[in-house]
Amino acid sequence: MWASGIRPEALGVRLNEHASISGDVLIDAERLGLTDADIPHPPSGEPFIGSYWSPSIGAARPMHGQLMERDVEGAGHVLSVGWYCVTEIRPENRVEFSDELTDALGLPHMTVHFSYSEKDWEMIRATQKVQFAAANAVGSFDPESSDVLPPGASLHFTGTVRMGTEDDGTCVVDTDGRVWGYENLFLVGNGVIPTALTCNSTLTGSTLAVRTARALMSV
Ligand SMILES: Cc1cc2nc3c(=O)[nH]c(=O)nc-3n(C[C@H](O)[C@H](O)[C@H](O)COP(=O)(O)OP(=O)(O)OC[C@H]3O[C@@H](n4cnc5c(N)ncnc54)[C@H](O)[C@@H]3O)c2cc1C
């Protein structure tokens, strides 16, 4: 859009990404009463035994756990205790487009500005408490192994062409995905997601794309 000269005020602004916290805990077979026979061994080349989740349930627990059970050579029966949590939607977090520099595809060079606010860090610390409690339910979790991954690590980026109910400079498209001020320009993809997610983003983006497809059918 920037390269095409379509540059709404909100383009690239309010980039959002949930924070990601990783960690591993050795599953304590004795405590859980498991024997070797209870632990499935995945086929060769398949590292995962199972994948589970602890869903976000809104304000009461705005964090999402992604738990991967693995048979790790040399380490044993391990549960990866990854947790995601919301971050604030702030205009400071944004993509800046260059009018001078281009990328390898000849498109405007992008500079990403993103940082965690104090409120984000509070949420990250609260999420680590949930992670510690869950991990300690199946083994003995070393808090030092809880790792807050650098921004960008989630690959779940949203909000840079966000959807909104009013053309007030904070959003790029209306609730049908139509770019404000244009009759025949529609956007889909995770960029239109207007809310802060705690989970993988593609399903949410896809549901909004269905909404836009329905609107397009009536154009
Ligand atoms: C390794 C990896 C694993 C992931 N795992 C998950 C997961 O398990 N679950 C999950 O929910 N999400 C996952 N994601 C994130 C998910 O892939 C993205 O969030 C999602 O694909 C974004 O969809 P999109 O339609 O917004 O953008 P994209 O899928 O990036 O689609 C944009 C399309 O536009 C095309 N394009 C770009 N510029 C131009 C141009 N100038 N002209 C024409 N075409 C152009 C691109 O080629 C691309 O096909 C993962 C991402 C990665 C990289």
The ligand as an SDF file (V2000), in Angstrom:
LIG
                    3D

 53 58  0  0  0  0  0  0  0  0999 V2000
    7.6980  -20.9920   10.4380 C   0  0  0  0  0  0  0  0  0  0  0  0
    6.3470  -20.4190   10.7470 C   0  0  0  0  0  0  0  0  0  0  0  0
    5.4460  -21.1700   11.4870 C   0  0  0  0  0  0  0  0  0  0  0  0
    4.1790  -20.6580   11.8020 C   0  0  0  0  0  0  0  0  0  0  0  0
    3.3030  -21.4280   12.5080 N   0  0  0  0  0  0  0  0  0  0  0  0
    2.0550  -20.9620   12.7420 C   0  0  0  0  0  0  0  0  0  0  0  0
    1.0960  -21.7640   13.4240 C   0  0  0  0  0  0  0  0  0  0  0  0
    1.3630  -22.9080   13.8040 O   0  0  0  0  0  0  0  0  0  0  0  0
   -0.1400  -21.2380   13.6510 N   0  0  0  0  0  0  0  0  0  0  0  0
   -0.4680  -19.9870   13.2580 C   0  0  0  0  0  0  0  0  0  0  0  0
   -1.6010  -19.5580   13.4830 O   0  0  0  0  0  0  0  0  0  0  0  0
    0.4100  -19.2100   12.6040 N   0  0  0  0  0  0  0  0  0  0  0  0
    1.6650  -19.6660   12.3430 C   0  0  0  0  0  0  0  0  0  0  0  0
    2.5700  -18.8720   11.6930 N   0  0  0  0  0  0  0  0  0  0  0  0
    2.1620  -17.5170   11.3210 C   0  0  0  0  0  0  0  0  0  0  0  0
    1.3430  -17.5320   10.0430 C   0  0  0  0  0  0  0  0  0  0  0  0
    2.0550  -18.2260    9.0290 O   0  0  0  0  0  0  0  0  0  0  0  0
    1.1080  -16.1030    9.6140 C   0  0  0  0  0  0  0  0  0  0  0  0
    0.6090  -15.3850   10.7110 O   0  0  0  0  0  0  0  0  0  0  0  0
    0.1000  -16.0810    8.4700 C   0  0  0  0  0  0  0  0  0  0  0  0
    0.5920  -16.8050    7.3520 O   0  0  0  0  0  0  0  0  0  0  0  0
   -0.1320  -14.6480    8.0470 C   0  0  0  0  0  0  0  0  0  0  0  0
   -1.1130  -14.6590    7.0350 O   0  0  0  0  0  0  0  0  0  0  0  0
   -1.2920  -13.4200    6.1140 P   0  0  0  0  0  0  0  0  0  0  0  0
   -2.3010  -13.7890    5.0780 O   0  0  0  0  0  0  0  0  0  0  0  0
   -1.5170  -12.2130    6.9490 O   0  0  0  0  0  0  0  0  0  0  0  0
    0.1290  -13.1840    5.4290 O   0  0  0  0  0  0  0  0  0  0  0  0
    0.9800  -14.1610    4.5140 P   0  0  0  0  0  0  0  0  0  0  0  0
    0.6630  -15.6080    4.7650 O   0  0  0  0  0  0  0  0  0  0  0  0
    2.3980  -13.7090    4.6780 O   0  0  0  0  0  0  0  0  0  0  0  0
    0.4530  -13.8220    3.0590 O   0  0  0  0  0  0  0  0  0  0  0  0
    0.8240  -12.6490    2.3960 C   0  0  0  0  0  0  0  0  0  0  0  0
    0.9690  -13.0000    0.9200 C   0  0  0  0  0  0  0  0  0  0  0  0
    1.1340  -11.8100    0.1850 O   0  0  0  0  0  0  0  0  0  0  0  0
    2.1620  -12.0110   -0.7730 C   0  0  0  0  0  0  0  0  0  0  0  0
    2.7480  -10.6950   -1.0770 N   0  0  0  0  0  0  0  0  0  0  0  0
    3.4940   -9.9180   -0.2750 C   0  0  0  0  0  0  0  0  0  0  0  0
    3.8270   -8.7800   -0.9000 N   0  0  0  0  0  0  0  0  0  0  0  0
    3.2570   -8.8300   -2.1270 C   0  0  0  0  0  0  0  0  0  0  0  0
    3.2200   -7.9400   -3.2390 C   0  0  0  0  0  0  0  0  0  0  0  0
    3.8380   -6.7510   -3.2290 N   0  0  0  0  0  0  0  0  0  0  0  0
    2.5430   -8.3180   -4.3190 N   0  0  0  0  0  0  0  0  0  0  0  0
    1.9000   -9.5010   -4.3530 C   0  0  0  0  0  0  0  0  0  0  0  0
    1.8870  -10.3820   -3.3380 N   0  0  0  0  0  0  0  0  0  0  0  0
    2.5650  -10.0480   -2.2380 C   0  0  0  0  0  0  0  0  0  0  0  0
    3.1250  -12.9630   -0.0900 C   0  0  0  0  0  0  0  0  0  0  0  0
    3.9070  -13.6410   -1.0480 O   0  0  0  0  0  0  0  0  0  0  0  0
    2.1770  -13.8830    0.6560 C   0  0  0  0  0  0  0  0  0  0  0  0
    1.7630  -14.9710   -0.1170 O   0  0  0  0  0  0  0  0  0  0  0  0
    3.8320  -19.3600   11.3580 C   0  0  0  0  0  0  0  0  0  0  0  0
    4.7360  -18.6000   10.6080 C   0  0  0  0  0  0  0  0  0  0  0  0
    5.9790  -19.1210   10.3060 C   0  0  0  0  0  0  0  0  0  0  0  0
    6.9380  -18.2820    9.4610 C   0  0  0  0  0  0  0  0  0  0  0  0
  1  2  1  0
  2  3  1  0
  2 52  2  0
  3  4  2  0
  4  5  1  0
  4 50  1  0
  5  6  2  0
  6  7  1  0
  6 13  1  0
  7  8  2  0
  7  9  1  0
  9 10  1  0
 10 11  2  0
 10 12  1  0
 12 13  2  0
 13 14  1  0
 14 15  1  0
 14 50  1  0
 15 16  1  0
 16 17  1  0
 16 18  1  0
 18 19  1  0
 18 20  1  0
 20 21  1  0
 20 22  1  0
 22 23  1  0
 23 24  1  0
 24 25  2  0
 24 26  1  0
 24 27  1  0
 27 28  1  0
 28 29  2  0
 28 30  1  0
 28 31  1  0
 31 32  1  0
 32 33  1  0
 33 34  1  0
 33 48  1  0
 34 35  1  0
 35 36  1  0
 35 46  1  0
 36 37  1  0
 36 45  1  0
 37 38  2  0
 38 39  1  0
 39 40  1  0
 39 45  2  0
 40 41  1  0
 40 42  2  0
 42 43  1  0
 43 44  2  0
 44 45  1  0
 46 47  1  0
 46 48  1  0
 48 49  1  0
 50 51  2  0
 51 52  1  0
 52 53  1  0
M  END
$$$$
